[in-house]
């Protein structure tokens, strides 16, 4: 136990002599680890770990020696964005709902939890590999779950079938009956015989919905198939993978962020670092031979990257897939290695074609298919959202307030093409415009601009430093790629409003800013930094 605590203290740079304070710092760091490990799987566990760890960290600040709060170039932008969110919530059409929604906006505090508790580069690397390793659990489970299959997929439903009377069709998959999982038709028959009406939870490619079937509609016959009026059934293997989240878009967005981090580390492990020739344009070169340990790391990262790419493919989420390709392309271009650019292009092109084929087979749509209901609905959302935002000067400036649209759905005619109420506008920029006005969107862009600028300047400033570890460079590269992908997919997904995705985004922001802060502190002790850093 003592040996474990000593290693933990070295990793977290815990050096205080007060035993009580030492244990508080240990607890804050342990909950930090739990937060990163739980993030790819459970929002509840992640938030519990974060809130518990941050509470311990805040309490620790009242005991001497008090550690200084870490300041970053993002502070003003983040807090002004939060303050504007409070103002728009106060002036919202539904203030109570909007003020309650501030809990989601406050997720940016994860960033401050990370940058204040993480004190060493070694800890940053440890946490980065912790979230990658944890994500691989979901990645491995994704194809295994597909092989096992799920539910009862209908085959050959007769017209008089109780399932047909509930408007179910061949190919629909019955997942639950009255919240109980269905594995065979016998499970459904048993549930229907116990209840006058049974609520079925059904999956039809791209949609989950519920229908009600009645016991009196069961047909005669000896077997379950005869009573249900279907000729056959099978385990379904056609759905959009969602990991342990329960929603494929959330899983895809988190995969995109973690895959970008993995790709950044992979590229850094392959390319290495320069020997100090600042006159060359390339930031990294193949000049320093890779150590056996780094070659092993590159091999393991290759396996992780392949698994994440395959899992992302099985989510059949076009925006996240394209965002990851954009992220990877930006990372490679940032490296500036021509050979790697051409090799990567040769690899990415067939992968993109495979993705298009899988998309067409799984969802029966093209990548940019105007006949796709998903795209049709989005076009409706965008038109209604833009009309609502530009309705008057008040909406243009202050917005309507977060989630106030849910209360005024009928008054503002916020329905999709099927007449169903929309949950949100499926676009982060548009959502910010509608809910928090033009200043809200500009302030968020200010946050993203400062964050991206810090990462790029760090890479450029430290590129010629032979002390720059490939892991550190990879984390910054991967975080920048994740930023690009997060922004790109946010054009058609409200990923900032997805708590699981936002938490991972702010975790990676914290890790990458820690690396930049450590690098700037080292450089500042040796030479004077440019003022624009």
N, C-alpha and C positions, 0 to 999 in steps of 0.2 A: 504493500500500500504506500509506504513511504517513497519507494522508487517511482511509482506512478505519479504521486503528487509532485515530486521533484521534476519529472519530465513535463508535467502540466505547467508548473511554475516557469520553467524555461521557455516553453512554447508561448505562453501568454505574457512573458516578461513581468511576472509578479515578484516584486522585490521588497515590499513593505515588511516591517518587522512586527507590527501589531497583528496578532494571530487572528482576531475577529475580522479585521479589514482584509487580511489575506484570504480568509474563507469567503468573504463576500466577492472579492475579485475572481476567485476560482469559480464560484457559482455563476457569476455573470458570464464568464467565458464558456463554461459548460453548457449553459442554456443557449449561448450563441451557436455552439456546435450542433445542439439539438435542432435549433431553428433551421440551419442549413441542411441538415439531414432530412428533416420532415418536409421541407419546402416542396420537393417534387411529388409529394403524395397526399398531404392533408392540410387544408387551410386551418382547421381547428387546432391541430397539434402545433403548427407553425406559429400561430398567433399566441397560443398559450406560452410557448417557449420564448417568443419575443417579448411579450408583456411581462412575464416573470423575470426574465433576464434584465430588461430595461428598468424595472422597478428596483431590483437589487442594485443596479448600477447607480440609479438616482439616490438611493439611500446611502450608498457608499460615499457619495460626494459630500456628505455632511460630516465625515470623519477625517481627521488629519492623519497623514499628510494629504491634503486635497489635490487631486490631479487637475491640471489645467484642462479646460474644454478645448477640444481640437477645433480650430477654425479652418474653413475651406473657402475657396472662391465661389462656391455654390450657395453660401449661406443667405445672402441678400435675396437672390432670385427665388430660392425655395420658400423662404418665409414671407416674401411679398406675395407669391402665388397663393400660399395658404391664407394670408390675410385677405386677399381679394375673394377667395372662396367663401370666407366668413361673411364678408360684406354682401356678396350676391345671395347668400343664404338668408341673411336678415331681410333683404328686400325681395325675397322670392314670393311667387304667387302662393306658395305653400311653405311658409317659413319653418314650421316644426319638422316637416319631412326633410327639408334641405339641411337644416342644422344637424339632424340625426345622421345624415349622409356624410357629414364631415369626418366621421370615423374612418371612412375609406380614404379620404384625402390625407388624413394624419399618418397614413402608412409610410410617408416619407421619413418619419422619425426612425425607421429601421436604419436608414443611412447614418444617422447620428449615433445610434447604438453601435453600429459596426466600426465607424472611424474612431470612436472613443475607447472601445474595449480592445480592439485589435492593435497591438503595439509593436509587432515585429513582422518582417517580411515572411519569415517562416510560418507564422500563424496565417497570413494571407494565403500562402500556397496550400497549407493544410486545409483551410476551409474551401478553397476552390476545388481541390480534388475530392473533398468530402461531398460536395453537392453533385459533382460528376459521378462519383461512385454510387451515391444514393439514387440518382436518376436511372442508373443502369438496372436497378431492381425493376422499375416500371418498364424499361426497355425490353428486358428479358421476358417479363410477364406478357407483354403485348403479343408476340407470336405464339406463345404457349397457350394463351387464352383463345387465340384464333383456331389453333389445332383442336383444342377441347370442344369448342363450339358452345352455344348457349341457347336456351329457350326451345320453343317448338315452332318451327317454320311450317306454315300451312302449304299443303300440296293437294290440288284437286278438290277444292271446296265446292260442294253441290249448292244449287240455288236455294234449296230448302234448309240448308245448314244454319244452325243458330249463329255461327260465325258470319255467314254471308248476310244474315238479317241485321247484324251489327255493323254492316258495311265494310267488313274485312275482306281482303282479296288474297289470291294465291301469292305467296312470297312474303306475306306479313309474318312477323315473328312474335309469338306470344311469350312475354318475359315474366309477368307476374299476374297472379289472380288474387285480388283482395290483399295486395302487398306481400303475398307469398310467392317465392320463386317457382317457376314451372320448369320441370325437366323432361316430363313425358306427358302425352295426352291423358294418361290415367290421373296425373296430378290435377289437371284441369277438371276432369269429370268429378273427382272427389270433392273439390271445392264447390263446384256448381250444385252438387247434390245436397250440400250442407246449407246453401243459401238460396233464397228466392231470386236474387239478382247478384251477379258477380261482376266486379269491375276488373277489366283486363288492361294491363299496361303493355302496349304494343309498339314494336319498331317497324317502320316502313322506311326504306332507304332515305336517309337524311332527316327523318322526323320521328319523334316519340309522341305518342298520344294515348288517350284512354277511351275505352268503349265499355258499354254494359251489355252483358248477355244474360238471358233469363233461363231459369231451370225448366220452365214449361216448354221452351223451344227445343229441348233435347229430343233427338230422334230415337226410335226403337232400335234394338240391336243388342248383340251380346258383348261386343267389344267397344273400346273407347272411340276408335275411328268411325265405326258405324253410327254411334250416338252423336258424334260431332258432325257427321256428314262430310268427312274428308276421305280422300282415297289413300293418302299417305302423309307422312311427316318426316322431318329430319332436323338435326341440330343445325342452327344457323351459323354460318361463318362469313356472313356479309354484313359488316357494320363498321362504323367509323370508330377506331380505337380511341379510348379516353383514359387509359392508364387507371389510376386509382381515384381520379378526380370525379368521374361521372359525367364529364362533358368534354367532347373531343376538341373544341376550340381552345379551352383552357389548357389541355394537355399539349396541343400543338404549339401554342404560344410559349409555354414554359420550355418545351423541347427546343424551340428555336433559339431561345436565350442561352440555354445550357450547351446546346450543340455549337453555337458561335464561340462560347468560351472554350470548348474542347478543340474546335478548329484552330483558334488562335494559339493555344498551347501546342497543338500538333505542328503548325507551320513554324512556330518559334523553335521547336525541337529539331525540325528538319534543317532549317536555314542557319541557325546559330547566330553569331554576332560578329561584328566587324572588329578589326584589329586596331582601329583608330585612324584610318585614312578618311578625314573629314571632307576631302575634296571630291570623293566619289558620290554619285547620286544615290546609289542603293544604300538603304539603311542596314541591311543584313546581308551577309555573304556566306559562302561555304568555305571560309578560310580556316576556321578553327575545327579540327576533327572532332566529331561527336564521340563522347565517352560511351563505354558499354552501357552505363546506367541510362544515359539519355537515349540511346538506341532502343533499349527495352521500353522506356517511357513512350517513345514515339510509336512503337508497335502496339502497346496497350491503348494509346490514344486512338490509333487507327481502328482497333476493334470497337472502342466506344463510339467513335464517329460513325462507323458503318451501322452499328446497332441503332443509334439515335436517328440516323437518316432513314433507316427502314421503318422504325416506329413512326416517324413523322410522315412517311409515305402512307402508312396504314390509317392515319387520321383523316386522310383525303381532304385536307384543309388547304385550299389553293393559296390563300394569302400568306399563311405561315411558311409554306414550302417555298414560295417565290421570295419571301423575305429572307429566308436562310440562304438561298442562292445569291441574293444581293449582298448579304452580309459576308459570305465567303469571298465573293468577287472583290469587295472593298478591302478586305483583309489582305488578299493577294496583291492588289494594286498598291496598297499602302507599303507592302514589303518592297515592291519595285523590282523584283527578280523576274526578268523576261522569260527565262526558261520555265520557271514555275507557272507563269501566266499562261503560256501555251499548253503546258502539260495539264494544268487544271481545266482549261477550256475543253481539251480533248476528253477529260473525264466527266465534266459537268454536262456536256451536250447529250451523251447517251442516257445519263441518269435522268435528265429532264424529259427525254422522250419516253422513258419507262414510266415516269410519273404521270405523263399525259395519258398514256395507255391505261394505266391502273385507274386513273380518275374516270376515264370514259367507261371502263368496265364496271366500276363500283357505283358510280352515281349517274351513269348514262348521260353525261354532259361533257362539253368541251371546256377548256380552260377559261376562255372568254366567250361564253355561250349566252346570247341575249334571250334565248328561249328557256334558260334555267330559271326556275322559280326563285332561287336564292338571289340571283342578280336582279330579277324583276322586283323583288321585294326591296332590295337595297336602293334601287332607283326611286322607288316610292318613298322610302325613308328619307333619302337625301332631298327630294323635292319638298316634302312636307316640313322637314327640318329647316331648310333654307327659307321657306315661306314664313315659318314661325319666327325665325331669328330676325328677319327683315320686316316684320309686321309694323313695328314702330320704333322710335328712337330709344325707348326704354329697354325693349328686348335687345336691340342692337348693342347697347352699352352694358347693361347689367345682366342680360339673359333672363330666363324665366325661373331660374333656381333649380338646383339639383333634384331630380326625381319628381318635380312638380307636374311633369307631363302625365304621370300615372293618375293623378287626381283629375286632370282636365282632359282626359282622352276624348270624351264625347264633345266637349265644347270646342276643342281645337281640331277635331276630326283626325285623330292620329290612329289610323288603321292601315294595315297592309293590304295587299291585293286580294286577299281572301276575306277581308272584313274583320280580321283578328286584331286586337290591340297590340301595338308594338311595345317591346320592353325598353329599347333604346334605339339610337340612330345608326348603330353599326359603323361608326367612324369616330375616332378620338377627336380630330379637329372639329368636326361638325358638332359633336356632343358638347365640347367646350364652348363653342360659339353659342349654341342654343341655351345652355344652362348657365354659363358664366360670362357671356358676352365677348366682344372682340378683345378687350383687355385680358381676359382670362386665357384666351388662345395665345396671344402675344407673350404673356408672361411664361406660359409653359414652353413655348419655343425658345424663350430666353434661357430657361433652365437647360434644355437640351443642347443649345448652342454652347453655353459655358462648359457643360460636361464634355461634349465632344472636343472642344478646343483644348481643354486641359489634357485629355488623353493624347491627342495628336502632337501637341507641343512637347509632352513628356517623351514620346517616342523619338521625336526628331532631336531633342536636346540630349537625350541619353544614348542615342544610337551609336556614337563613337566611343562610348565608355566600355572598356573591356570588363568592368566589374558588373555590368548589367547581366543578371542571370536570365537564362532563357525562359524560366518559369514566370519570372516577373514580367518580361516582355510579352509572353504569351497571354497572361491574364489581362494586360492592358489592351493588347490586340483583340482578344476575344470579347472584352467588354465593349470596345468600340464597335466591333461587328454586331454585337447584340443591340447596341444603341441604334445602329442603322436599321437592323431588321425590325426592332420594336417600333421605330418610327414608320417604316414602310408598311408593315402589316396593320399599323394603327390607322392607316388611311381608310381601311374597309372593316376594321374590327375596333370595338371600343375596349382595347386591351388595358388602357389606364384604369378603367372602371372595373376590371376583373381583378379582384383582390389577390388571388394566387399569383397572377402574372406580375402585378405591380410589386408585390413583396420580393419576388425573385429579381426584378429589375433593380430595386433599391439595394438589395443585398450585393449584387454585382457592382453597382455604382460605389458602394462603400468599400469593397475590396480594391477596386481599381484606383480610387482616390487615395486609399491608404498607400498603395505602391507609389503613386505620384508624390504624395507628401514625404514619404521616406526618401525618395530619390532627390527631391528638391532640398530636403534638409542636409543630405550628404553633399550635394553640389554646393549648397550655400556655405558649408564649412570649408570648402576648398577654393571656391571662386565666386564672384558676384554674379547673380542671375540677371538675365534681361528683365527690364521693368515690366514688360508685357506678359510675363508669366503669372 
